[in-house]
Amino acid sequence: MKYALAIYGAPATSQAAQTALHFAKALINKGHSIHRLFFYQDGVHTATTLASPPQDEQNLPADWAAFIGEHQLDSVVCIAAALRRGVIDASEAERYERPAHNLTDPHQLSGLGQLIDAGLEADRLVTFGS
């Protein structure tokens, strides 16, 4: 079965990103495929390179990036939500004349159309957070 996951909760203040990661790993382990990951609202914080949780806590942004890279998943971060929250890639940093960018590879910025497409292409769209 083909899944799409939408993550709405921030990794530091919600269980959404952690629960979604466990769910995604279980899907892959059971032989399902993930069409797309879509990080929206506060979930965009999962895609920042600047998160530095204490050493005794899980580093969800790093764990997500490793999982996405290992399984070559399509990971989209909502561009409007990301810009509002200070998560930008190199081209947006240049466009808005910011001194740096902080979007983690392999995430990419794109619009809500990618979420709609994910819902149409996948057999199931599962959301995490509110």
N, C-alpha and C positions, 0 to 999 in steps of 0.2 A: 504494500500500500504506500502511496506517496503522500507525505505530510508537508505542511507549511506551519511554521511556528511564528507567532507574534509575541514579542516580549515588551511589556509596558512598564514594568517596575524597575526602579534603580537598584543596582546591586548592593548598595550600602544601607538602604532603608526598606527593602522589600525582599521577600523570598522568591519573587517571580523569576529572576535571572538564574538563581541556583536550581529551582525546581525545573525550569525549562531545560537547563543543561543536563540534569539527571534524566529527564524524559527523552531528550535528544539522543543521549548515549544509549538508553534502552531501546529506542527505535532502531538505531544502527545495529545494535547487538542482536536484535530479533530479525534482521534482514529487510527492514523497511527502508525507504529512501526519504530524504528530506529535500523537497524542491527548493525551499527558500526559508531563510530566517529573516524576520523583519523586526528591527528594534525601533520602538516608537515611544513618544512621550518621555518619561524619565528613564525608560529602558536604554536610551541612547548613551547614557553614562557607562554602559557596559562596553562601549567601543572606544573609550579614551585610553591613551597611553600614560596619562598622568596619575591614574589611581595608584595609590601606594598604601594598601591596607597593612595593619600591623602584622608582624611575622607569624603570629599564632592564628591568623584568620585566613580564610581562603581568598585568593586573588582571582575573583571571577572574571575580570576583563582579560587577564592572561590565560586563564583556563579556557574561556570561550575562544580566544584567538588560536590557541593550540588545537582545540577540537575542530574548529572550522578549517584550519590549514591541513590537519591530518586527513580529514575526510573530503577536502576540496568542495566545501559547501558554498552556496550563494548566500552571502550575508549582506543585507541592505539596512542602512541606517537612515531613517527619515530625515531628509535634509532640513526641512523647516523646524522640526523639533530639535535637531542637533544644533543648528545655528542659534536658536533661542537659548540653548544651554551651554554654548561655548565649545562644542565638539565640532571641529572643522578639519577638512583635508587640506592638502597643499594648494590646490587650485582655488578653494574658497578663501584661504588665508591671503592669497595674492589678490583675489577679487575685492575683498573687504579691507585690504591693506593692514593685515594683522601680522605681528612679528613671528608667529610660529603656528604650527598645526599640531593636532593631537589625535587624529583618527588612527586607530590601530589597524595595521594590515591583518587580515585580509578583508576587512569591512569596506564597503563603498557607500557613498552618499547617493540617495536617489529619492524620488517622490512617492506619494501615497499610491500612485498607479501601480507600483511594484507590489504593494499589499493586495490590491484588487486582483492583479494578475496571479499572485500566489494562491488566492482563494479560488480562482477559476481553474488553475492548472492542477492543484493538489486534490486528492480524494478527501482530505480532512485539513481544516485550518484550526489550530489549537492556540488559544490565547492564554497568556500568563500575566497576571496583574490586572489593574483596572485603570 
